[in-house]
Amino acid sequence: MLYIFVTLSPGCVAEDTLPALTKSIETECLCPFEIVVFSSLPLTRHGELFALSAVA
């Protein structure tokens, strides 16, 4: 399973943006995937992606 983590730009609505993104990814990706939307990516105090909280 491929997890794709995204944050949307201010003013973007997930319901409007995700169908086009999903269709675009489906044409290129041959494995199962899931798009996970965050208001902001979870970061450690060092500014790195906190991966464990992202997939939990």
Phi and psi restraints in degrees (value plus and minus 20) as a CYANA .aco file:
   2 LEU   PHI    -121.0   -81.0
   2 LEU   PSI     103.7   143.7
   3 TYR   PHI    -120.6   -80.6
   3 TYR   PSI     108.8   148.8
   4 ILE   PHI    -133.7   -93.7
   4 ILE   PSI      93.7   133.7
   5 PHE   PHI    -116.3   -76.3
   5 PHE   PSI     107.3   147.3
   6 VAL   PHI    -151.9  -111.9
   6 VAL   PSI     131.8   171.8
   7 THR   PHI    -140.7  -100.7
   7 THR   PSI     121.2   161.2
   8 LEU   PHI    -115.4   -75.4
   8 LEU   PSI     126.5   166.5
   9 SER   PHI     -85.9   -45.9
   9 SER   PSI     132.7   172.7
  10 PRO   PHI     -75.5   -35.5
  10 PRO   PSI     114.0   154.0
  11 GLY   PHI      73.7   113.7
  11 GLY   PSI     -35.7     4.3
  12 CYS   PHI     -98.9   -58.9
  12 CYS   PSI     120.1   160.1
  13 VAL   PHI    -128.8   -88.8
  13 VAL   PSI     107.5   147.5
  14 ALA   PHI     -77.8   -37.8
  14 ALA   PSI     -59.8   -19.8
  15 GLU   PHI     -83.9   -43.9
  15 GLU   PSI     -47.4    -7.4
  16 ASP   PHI    -106.9   -66.9
  16 ASP   PSI     -52.8   -12.8
  17 THR   PHI    -109.7   -69.7
  17 THR   PSI     -60.3   -20.3
  18 LEU   PHI     -84.5   -44.5
  18 LEU   PSI     -57.0   -17.0
  19 PRO   PHI     -79.7   -39.7
  19 PRO   PSI     -62.0   -22.0
  20 ALA   PHI     -87.7   -47.7
  20 ALA   PSI     -60.4   -20.4
  21 LEU   PHI     -84.1   -44.1
  21 LEU   PSI     -64.2   -24.2
  22 THR   PHI     -80.5   -40.5
  22 THR   PSI     -65.7   -25.7
  23 LYS   PHI     -82.8   -42.8
  23 LYS   PSI     -60.7   -20.7
  24 SER   PHI     -83.6   -43.6
  24 SER   PSI     -62.5   -22.5
  25 ILE   PHI     -89.7   -49.7
  25 ILE   PSI     -58.7   -18.7
  26 GLU   PHI     -79.7   -39.7
  26 GLU   PSI     -52.1   -12.1
  27 THR   PHI     -93.1   -53.1
  27 THR   PSI     -43.0    -3.0
  28 GLU   PHI    -125.7   -85.7
  28 GLU   PSI     -48.7    -8.7
  29 CYS   PHI    -121.3   -81.3
  29 CYS   PSI     106.3   146.3
  30 LEU   PHI    -119.2   -79.2
  30 LEU   PSI     -17.3    22.7
  31 CYS   PHI    -131.3   -91.3
  31 CYS   PSI     140.3   180.3
  32 PRO   PHI     -83.6   -43.6
  32 PRO   PSI     122.3   162.3
  33 PHE   PHI    -162.6  -122.6
  33 PHE   PSI     140.9   180.9
  34 GLU   PHI    -158.4  -118.4
  34 GLU   PSI     112.0   152.0
  35 ILE   PHI    -114.9   -74.9
  35 ILE   PSI     105.8   145.8
  36 VAL   PHI    -134.0   -94.0
  36 VAL   PSI     101.0   141.0
  37 VAL   PHI    -118.1   -78.1
  37 VAL   PSI     109.5   149.5
  38 PHE   PHI    -137.7   -97.7
  38 PHE   PSI     127.6   167.6
  39 SER   PHI     -90.4   -50.4
  39 SER   PSI     -54.8   -14.8
  40 SER   PHI    -173.2  -133.2
  40 SER   PSI     128.0   168.0
  41 LEU   PHI     -91.4   -51.4
  41 LEU   PSI     117.9   157.9
  42 PRO   PHI     -90.4   -50.4
  42 PRO   PSI     101.5   141.5
  43 LEU   PHI    -136.2   -96.2
  43 LEU   PSI     131.7   171.7
  44 THR   PHI     -97.7   -57.7
  44 THR   PSI     155.0   195.0
  45 ARG   PHI     -88.5   -48.5
  45 ARG   PSI     -31.7     8.3
  46 HIS   PHI    -115.8   -75.8
  46 HIS   PSI     -17.2    22.8
  47 GLY   PHI      65.5   105.5
  47 GLY   PSI     -10.0    30.0
  48 GLU   PHI    -112.9   -72.9
  48 GLU   PSI     135.1   175.1
  49 LEU   PHI     -83.7   -43.7
  49 LEU   PSI     108.6   148.6
  50 PHE   PHI    -108.4   -68.4
  50 PHE   PSI      66.1   106.1
  51 ALA   PHI     -83.0   -43.0
  51 ALA   PSI     -55.7   -15.7
  52 LEU   PHI     -83.3   -43.3
  52 LEU   PSI     -58.5   -18.5
  53 SER   PHI     -96.3   -56.3
  53 SER   PSI     -42.5    -2.5
  54 ALA   PHI     -90.7   -50.7
  54 ALA   PSI     -56.6   -16.6
  55 VAL   PHI    -116.7   -76.7
  55 VAL   PSI     -25.9    14.1
